Amino acid sequence: MKKSVEEDVFIPLYPKSAVEDKSSLCSKFQDRRFWSAVKLFSNVLLWDGIVQEDTVRDLGLSKLLNRYLLLNLLNTPLGPDNTEKCTKVVACLPERWFQDLKSGSTLPELLNFCQHLLQ
């Protein structure tokens, strides 16, 4: 999993002007790469409970979410596309990670993502 996260994930960051037109090649390529990374994110998090939680959280949250997915989300104009992407990312997160948290708090690795959601 670590090798796949480190070597196979690539989401280009184009200027917003290049991806605003959803029919542009840049936009289509960036979206395909984003959804491919989300699929890997989902698969990595499915190992929760099998592989050590620290390893799953490091690969899934610290590396995939914060290094790749969040950068794309911040570059995606706010609107239905961004909401759909965020919803899919949230759906991948294991509920077990949130059971012992106090109301209004989150995992440290999710702070930046939560700030994006609040916007």
Residue, then its C-alpha position, 0 to 999 in steps of 0.5 A: m500500500k505504501k508503495s502504491v501511495e508514494e509512486d502511483v498517485f498523481i493529481p496535476l494542479y492546473p490553474k483554475s482557469a484551465v479546469e473551470d471548463k469541465s469539458s477541457l482536457c485538463s479538467k477531465f484528466q484532473d478529475r480522473r486522477f482525483w477519482s482514482a486517488v479516492k478509490l485508493f483512499s477508500n481501499v486503504l481505509l478498508w484495511d482499518g482493523i486488519v493493519q495497524e491503525d497508525t499505518v492506515r491513518d498515516l497512509g490514508l489521511s496524512k499522505l493521500l487526503n492531506r497531500y493529494l486529495l485536499l489540494n485538489l479540493l482546494n483548487t476545485p471551485l466551490g459548488p456541486d462538484n466540490t460537494e460531491k468530492c467531499t461527500k465521497v471522501v467523508a463516506c470512506l472514513p471509518e465510523r469507528w475512528f469517531q466514536d470516542l471523540k468529544s462533540g465538535s472535535t475531530l482527528p488531528e489529521l482531519l483539521n484542514f479537511c474540516q476547515h475546507l468543509l466549513q467553508 
